[in-house]
Amino acid sequence: MEIIINGQEACDKLKVLQVFQNTFEEMYSLNYDALIDVLTSAKEFIKIIILNSLSIECINDLKETLDIICNENQHISYICK
């Protein structure tokens, strides 16, 4: 599975987390803890592609969160462009 986050469309934390919420029905809250819960328990390979990352206000927090997730679940990876 690939999840694409475009910083020109999802430029703040709420919009970024909505992308994940729209992908995972078990993500009930729009916060990083919910994202960590969902992605660390994922059984399938998921690649997160972040486009226009410099347009995302919370990019540093998002990358820190994704680093935590990737360290806990080898099925998850991400790249920033």
N, CA, C and O of each residue as an XYZ file, in Angstrom:
324
protein
N       0.848     -1.169      0.000
C       0.000      0.000      0.000
C       0.895      1.234      0.000
O       1.940      1.254      0.651
N       0.487      2.240     -0.720
C       1.156      3.538     -0.705
C       0.187      4.611     -0.232
O      -0.977      4.643     -0.632
N       0.685      5.473      0.616
C      -0.085      6.627      1.076
C       0.687      7.857      0.622
O       1.862      8.021      0.951
N       0.026      8.710     -0.129
C       0.672      9.916     -0.633
C       0.102     11.122      0.092
O      -1.110     11.336      0.124
N       0.995     11.901      0.671
C       0.612     13.146      1.332
C       1.241     14.274      0.530
O       2.464     14.351      0.411
N       0.419     15.135     -0.012
C       0.903     16.267     -0.794
C       0.818     17.521      0.069
O      -0.270     17.942      0.461
N       1.967     18.110      0.360
C       2.030     19.284      1.215
C       1.288     20.485      0.670
O       0.960     21.404      1.421
N       1.019     20.494     -0.627
C       0.253     21.608     -1.180
C      -1.226     21.469     -0.865
O      -1.963     22.455     -0.886
N      -1.662     20.251     -0.574
C      -3.074     20.016     -0.228
C      -3.257     19.825      1.280
O      -4.246     20.280      1.855
N      -2.314     19.163      1.899
C      -2.370     18.898      3.338
C      -1.209     19.647      3.981
O      -0.132     19.083      4.178
N      -1.428     20.906      4.305
C      -0.318     21.750      4.750
C      -0.248     21.923      6.266
O       0.704     22.519      6.768
N      -1.233     21.417      7.002
C      -1.178     21.525      8.460
C      -1.430     20.155      9.085
O      -1.793     19.201      8.396
N      -1.233     20.074     10.397
C      -1.324     18.800     11.112
C      -2.683     18.137     10.918
O      -2.749     16.936     10.656
N      -3.750     18.888     11.041
C      -5.091     18.329     10.916
C      -5.301     17.695      9.548
O      -5.821     16.583      9.453
N      -4.909     18.383      8.505
C      -5.108     17.856      7.148
C      -4.238     16.631      6.880
O      -4.662     15.693      6.204
N      -3.016     16.646      7.416
C      -2.138     15.478      7.264
C      -2.760     14.271      7.956
O      -2.827     13.184      7.381
N      -3.210     14.463      9.184
C      -3.803     13.349      9.926
C      -5.110     12.875      9.304
O      -5.453     11.699      9.430
N      -5.843     13.755      8.639
C      -7.066     13.358      7.941
C      -6.760     12.415      6.788
O      -7.560     11.529      6.486
N      -5.614     12.594      6.139
C      -5.210     11.666      5.075
C      -5.100     10.261      5.644
O      -5.589      9.302      5.048
N      -4.457     10.144      6.801
C      -4.333      8.831      7.433
C      -5.683      8.313      7.921
O      -5.973      7.125      7.786
N      -6.506      9.187      8.483
C      -7.810      8.773      8.977
C      -8.693      8.272      7.830
O      -9.470      7.334      8.009
N      -8.576      8.885      6.676
C      -9.348      8.440      5.509
C      -8.859      7.098      4.984
O      -9.596      6.393      4.294
N      -7.629      6.745      5.305
C      -7.054      5.477      4.855
C      -7.332      4.340      5.839
O      -7.553      3.200      5.432
N      -7.317      4.659      7.129
C      -7.461      3.639      8.168
C      -8.709      3.910      8.993
O      -8.749      4.872      9.759
N      -9.718      3.080      8.845
C     -10.971      3.293      9.572
C     -10.803      3.140     11.081
O     -11.620      3.657     11.844
N      -9.762      2.443     11.523
C      -9.558      2.265     12.957
C      -8.839      3.447     13.608
O      -8.589      3.423     14.813
N      -8.506      4.471     12.837
C      -7.891      5.678     13.396
C      -8.996      6.656     13.767
O      -9.502      7.398     12.924
N      -9.360      6.643     15.042
C     -10.514      7.409     15.512
C     -10.174      8.857     15.867
O     -11.034      9.733     15.782
N      -8.939      9.109     16.260
C      -8.556     10.454     16.697
C      -7.583     11.070     15.705
O      -6.871     10.366     14.989
N      -7.565     12.376     15.677
C      -6.648     13.080     14.794
C      -5.463     13.595     15.610
O      -5.312     14.796     15.833
N      -4.619     12.640     16.054
C      -3.408     13.004     16.770
C      -2.323     11.973     16.465
O      -2.600     10.899     15.929
N      -1.090     12.318     16.814
C       0.029     11.439     16.491
C      -0.016     10.125     17.268
O       0.450      9.104     16.761
N      -0.563     10.123     18.477
C      -0.676      8.874     19.231
C      -1.560      7.866     18.504
O      -1.243      6.677     18.461
N      -2.657      8.333     17.938
C      -3.541      7.447     17.178
C      -2.831      6.920     15.933
O      -2.980      5.752     15.572
N      -2.063      7.783     15.283
C      -1.306      7.362     14.097
C      -0.279      6.291     14.466
O      -0.116      5.301     13.753
N       0.403      6.501     15.579
C       1.373      5.509     16.047
C       0.685      4.185     16.341
O       1.185      3.132     15.945
N      -0.443      4.217     17.023
C      -1.176      2.987     17.346
C      -1.557      2.216     16.084
O      -1.387      0.999     16.012
N      -2.070      2.933     15.099
C      -2.534      2.276     13.873
C      -1.366      1.707     13.076
O      -1.408      0.552     12.650
N      -0.335      2.500     12.875
C       0.746      2.063     11.994
C       1.710      1.078     12.644
O       2.290      0.252     11.940
N       1.901      1.132     13.944
C       2.791      0.152     14.558
C       2.171     -1.243     14.590
O       2.885     -2.238     14.717
N       0.862     -1.316     14.478
C       0.203     -2.624     14.468
C      -0.123     -3.111     13.055
O      -0.700     -4.187     12.898
N       0.230     -2.347     12.035
C      -0.067     -2.737     10.645
C       0.716     -3.988     10.267
O       1.896     -4.121     10.589
N       0.048     -4.890      9.587
C       0.661     -6.150      9.172
C       1.146     -6.119      7.724
O       1.969     -6.944      7.326
N       0.640     -5.176      6.941
C       1.026     -5.093      5.533
C       2.113     -4.034      5.345
O       2.314     -3.168      6.196
N       2.797     -4.126      4.225
C       3.818     -3.139      3.918
C       3.146     -1.841      3.483
O       2.266     -1.841      2.622
N       3.567     -0.748      4.084
C       2.997      0.560      3.779
C       4.152      1.528      3.530
O       5.045      1.683      4.362
N       4.112      2.172      2.372
C       5.095      3.187      2.028
C       4.385      4.529      2.020
O       3.388      4.708      1.320
N       4.892      5.463      2.793
C       4.311      6.796      2.888
C       5.199      7.736      2.078
O       6.394      7.862      2.343
N       4.609      8.381      1.104
C       5.329      9.308      0.240
C       4.837     10.714      0.553
O       3.651     11.017      0.418
N       5.754     11.556      0.966
C       5.399     12.931      1.318
C       5.947     13.850      0.228
O       7.159     14.005      0.079
N       5.049     14.447     -0.516
C       5.418     15.373     -1.589
C       5.315     16.805     -1.081
O       4.503     17.099     -0.204
N       6.125     17.683     -1.623
C       6.106     19.098     -1.226
C       6.197     19.241      0.294
O       5.441     19.989      0.914
N       7.136     18.508      0.869
C       7.231     18.446      2.336
C       7.512     19.809      2.973
O       7.123     20.039      4.118
N       8.168     20.698      2.266
C       8.472     22.013      2.837
C       7.226     22.861      3.029
O       7.267     23.865      3.740
N       6.118     22.472      2.406
C       4.858     23.194      2.565
C       4.070     22.752      3.791
O       3.072     23.378      4.149
N       4.511     21.685      4.431
C       3.797     21.151      5.589
C       4.337     21.809      6.858
O       5.518     21.685      7.180
N       3.463     22.504      7.567
C       3.855     23.239      8.783
C       4.478     22.327      9.837
O       5.435     22.710     10.510
N       3.940     21.142      9.974
C       4.344     20.230     11.052
C       5.314     19.160     10.566
O       5.376     18.082     11.158
N       6.070     19.426      9.509
C       6.888     18.377      8.893
C       7.889     17.761      9.879
O       8.109     16.550      9.851
N       8.488     18.563     10.733
C       9.460     17.996     11.679
C       8.797     17.053     12.672
O       9.329     15.981     12.958
N       7.641     17.441     13.201
C       6.903     16.570     14.119
C       6.431     15.309     13.401
O       6.481     14.215     13.963
N       5.978     15.462     12.175
C       5.519     14.311     11.399
C       6.673     13.345     11.164
O       6.510     12.137     11.333
N       7.824     13.855     10.781
C       8.980     12.991     10.540
C       9.419     12.290     11.822
O       9.776     11.112     11.785
N       9.398     12.986     12.942
C       9.748     12.357     14.224
C       8.781     11.219     14.549
O       9.195     10.150     14.997
N       7.505     11.458     14.320
C       6.489     10.438     14.573
C       6.680      9.243     13.648
O       6.608      8.096     14.088
N       6.921      9.509     12.374
C       7.131      8.415     11.416
C       8.415      7.649     11.719
O       8.478      6.442     11.484
N       9.436      8.325     12.233
C      10.660      7.621     12.641
C      10.370      6.639     13.776
O      10.864      5.511     13.769
N       9.575      7.066     14.738
C       9.174      6.173     15.840
C       8.449      4.950     15.277
O       8.736      3.813     15.652
N       7.507      5.206     14.374
C       6.713      4.126     13.781
C       7.607      3.169     13.002
O       7.488      1.953     13.146
N       8.494      3.704     12.186
C       9.371      2.861     11.364
C      10.319      2.027     12.215
O      10.664      0.904     11.846
N      10.739      2.569     13.350
C      11.604      1.801     14.252
C      10.856      0.656     14.917
O      11.459     -0.359     15.266
N       9.551      0.808     15.095
C       8.756     -0.224     15.761
C       8.127     -1.221     14.789
O       7.789     -2.338     15.181
N       7.968     -0.829     13.537
C       7.315     -1.707     12.568
C       8.100     -1.654     11.248
O       8.100     -0.640     10.549
N       8.753     -2.746     10.932
C       9.577     -2.805      9.721
C       8.759     -2.806      8.433
O       9.323     -2.688      7.345
N       7.453     -2.935      8.540
C       6.596     -2.906      7.361
C       6.309     -1.481      6.875
O       5.760     -1.287      5.791
N       6.680     -0.504      7.673
C       6.369      0.892      7.358
C       7.645      1.612      6.929
O       8.697      1.465      7.551
N       7.530      2.393      5.852
C       8.646      3.240      5.419
C       8.077      4.538      4.882
O       6.902      4.621      4.523
N       8.935      5.554      4.834
C       8.487      6.834      4.274
C       9.644      7.545      3.594
O      10.813      7.334      3.916
N       9.278      8.395      2.640
C      10.245      9.254      1.972
C       9.630     10.647      1.844
O       8.417     10.802      1.705
N      10.490     11.637      1.894
C      10.068     13.034      1.702
C      10.681     13.541      0.410
O      11.857     13.321      0.118
N       9.846     14.226     -0.350
C      10.321     14.811     -1.602
C      10.013     16.282     -1.618
O      10.331     16.969     -2.589
